[in-house]
Amino acid sequence: MTVNRRLIAALVAGALLGGSLMLVYQGREINQLRVQYNSCTTEKETLEDQVRLLSAKLQQPNPQPVIESIQVDAKAPDSLTQLEVVDFVKKQLAFLVDRPLSTLDHNPDLPYRLLDGRTVTVDQQEFTIRVNTVVVAKKLFVAITVSPSA
């Protein structure tokens, strides 16, 4: 009877340990899938914007150069934060797409004023955005650094 109790206790402990390990493994897999999903969603939105812009160009050629898209290069602590912050920055600057380049010629510091020092919450943690570089061209380029808020 003693062996049966030890055997049952070992089986229960093994089942708990195995279940815990599977939970950790599945949590990591879900996190990786979430990062991949966010990346694909961002890419899909970018491609949809490009299709919309190209369709508009075909229907109505504009002699004045316009901002066609926004490219964001972010340095962040992890890939999930990077994706979330890139998406946030693109949404904040989305109003500039299809606007004449002269808009930023007159206000070249506009992206800096809109973004620098802003805080973004990702997974219940706050991050501060610092703008490093802004390049004004048909494809507006913004390089930022993201760091945890103090």
N, C-alpha and C positions, 0 to 999 in steps of 0.2 A: 504494500500500500504506500510505502514511503517513496518508492521509485515512481509510482504513478503521479504523486503530487509534484515531485521534482520535474518529471517529464512535462506535466501540464504547465507548471510555472515557466519552464524553459520555452515551451511552445508559445505561451502568451507573451513572454518578454520578446521573443523573436518576432512575433506578429506585430507588436507595438513598434519595435525598432525598424522593421521592414516598412511598415506603414508610414512612419516618420520620414524615413529616407526617401520613399516614393513621393511624399508630399513636397519635400524640399526640391527634388528633381523636377517634378511637374511645375512647381512655382517658377523655377528658372526657365523652363521651356515656355511657359505662358508669358513671362517677361520678355523673352527674346521674340516671341511671336507678336507681342504688342509693339515692340520697337519696329519690327519689320512691317507691321500693318500701318503704323504711323508714317513710316518712310514711304510706303506705297501710296498712301492717301495724299501725302504732300506732293509726291511726283505726279499723281493723277490730276490734282488741282492745278499744278503748274502747266501740265500738258493741255488741260481744258482751257486755261487762260490763253495759251499760245494759239490754240485752234480758233478761239473766239477773236483774238486779235488779227490773225491771218485772214479770217473770213471778212472781218470789217475792212481790212486793207484791200481785199479783192473788190469789194462793193464800192468803196469810197477811197480812192487814193488821196493821200494827204501830202501836199508839198512840204509841209513843215515837219521836221523830225520830232518824234514823240518817244516817250519812255515806253519800251515794249514789254519789259519784264523786270523783275527784281531778283537778284541773286544775293544770298546771304551766306557768309562764311562765319561759322561760330566755333569758338574754342570753349568747350564746356567740360565739366568734370566727368560726365558719362554720356552715352549715346542717346538715352531717353531724354535727358535734359536738353541736349543739343537739338534734337528734333522738335521738341516742344517750343524752344526759344526761337528757332528758325521760323516755325509756323507763326508764332506770335509777332515777330518782326515783319514778316511778309503781310500779315493782316493789318498791322499798323501803317504800313506804307502802301497798301493796295490802292488807295485813292490816287496815287501818283501815276499808275499805269494808264496809258492812253492820253496823258497830259503832255503838252509840248515841253521839250527840253528846256525851253526858255524859263519855265517855272522854277527850275532849280538853278538856272543861271542867275536869276534875280535873288534867290534865297538859297545859296549853296549850303548853309548850315542847317537847313530844315530837318533832314534826317537825324542829325546830331541832336538837335533840340527836342525832337520827338522821342528819341530812344535812350539817350545817355542818362544813366542814373535810375532808369525805370526798374521796378521789381516785378518778377514773374514768379508765380507759385507753381512748382512741379512736384507732384507726390507729397504734398503738405510741407514742402521746404521752399523757402524763399531764396531767389537768386537775383543778383543785381547785374544789369546789362551795362557794359562800357563799350562805346563806339570807338574803334581804332581807325578805320579807314572808310571813306565814302568816295566812290568813283562815279561821276555823273557821265552817263553815256546812254545809248539806246537801251542797254541792259544796265540798270542801276545796280552797282555793286556795293555792299555794305559788309565790312568785316567787324565782328564784335567779339568781346570776351565776356564770358559769363562766370561769375563767382558767387559762392554762397554769401548771403547777407549776414552781416554781423549782428 
